[in-house]
Amino acid sequence: MIIQETSKGDIAILALYGRLNEYSANELAQNRPVRYPDQMVVIDLEHVDNVDEEGLEDIVYTLRHKRKASAVSAPAGDKPLRRFFETTNANELVQLFDDLDAATEYLENWQRDHA
């Protein structure tokens, strides 16, 4: 898996490319913005071509320690991913959005409301 890190203001955007499984999710967990609890993070799954349940579980587990909001953006048509978030109640811990713009807008609004 390749992780491309960019930012928009105070929001770290981590675009993932390739395969997301329990092994590659460990690489994500070591990423600096993910490790710091006060860093707002969007994890962009648009370019992930293969996702397994263990990889998704690791994302949710990794982000649950954040003191500030986090979000995941995934293609709107990715029904298995959405079903995972709904059936595991992961959507109560991490917000899921159809695209990167919606995810970053949510975090910008969250930051403004909690300043």
N, C-alpha and C positions, 0 to 999 in steps of 0.2 A: 504494500500500500504506500502511496505517496501522499504526503500532507503538505499542502500549500498554504502558508500562513500570510494573511493580509490583515488590514484593520480598517475600520471606519470609526473615526473618533476614538472613544475608549473601548470599542467593541472589537475583540479578536475574532477573525473569521478564519476557520480552518476548513478548507476544501479538501475532501478526501477523494482519492483516485484509486481505482483498482478493486481489490477484494477486501471486504470487512468481515473478519472472523475473530475468534477469541485471541489469536496470536497477533494479528495486526492491531487489534484494539489496545493491546498492551503498549504498543508504540504510541498510540494516541494518548494514553494515560500518562506517559512520560513527557508530553509536550508542555512547555512552560505555561502558556495561558490556561491550560486545563488544570494544572497543579495548583495554581494560586486561587484561593477561595474568593477573593474580591475582584477577580477579572471576569467581566461579562464575555461570554463565548457563544458564537454560532457555529455549529458543526454542519457543514453543507455536504449532503449525501448525493447531490445531483449526478456526480460522475462516478459513483460507486457502481460497479457492474455485477457484483455478487455480494450478498449480505446473508449471513446466517444468524440464527437467534442468539448464539453466544456473543457474537460481536455487538449486537444491539443491547443485550443485557449489560455488557461491559461499558458501553457508552453511558447508559442510564446510571450505572453504579459509579462511574467516574464523575459524572456531573452532579450527583446528589449532594455532595459536600459543599457546593457553591453557596456562598452567602448572598451573592447577587444573582440575578436572573440569568438563565441560559436558554438556548433554543436550538432546535434541530430543524433544518430545512431539507425537504425531500420532495421529489417530483409528485405532483398531485395524483398521478395515476398509479403510484406504487401502493397497491392495495395490501399486499402482505405486510409491508412496513407499518402502515396505518393500523392494520388489525393487531399487530404486535403491541403497539403503543396503547391501544384501547383495551385489549384483553389482559394485559399485565398491569394496567393502571399506571404505566410509565408516564402517560400524559399528565398525571398529577404532579410529577417531579420535574419534568422537562417539557416545555412547550414545543409543539410540532407545527410547522408551517409549510405551505405549498411551495414557497420559493424564498430565495435569499433576501429579497427586498422586504417581504412581509416580516421575516424573522428579525432583520436589523431594525425595522421600524418599531416593532414591538419592544425591543430592548432599549431603543432611544426613548420611547415613551415611558418605559419602566424607570429608566434612569432619571428622567425629568420628574416623575411623580414621587420618587423616593429620595430626591436630593435634599 
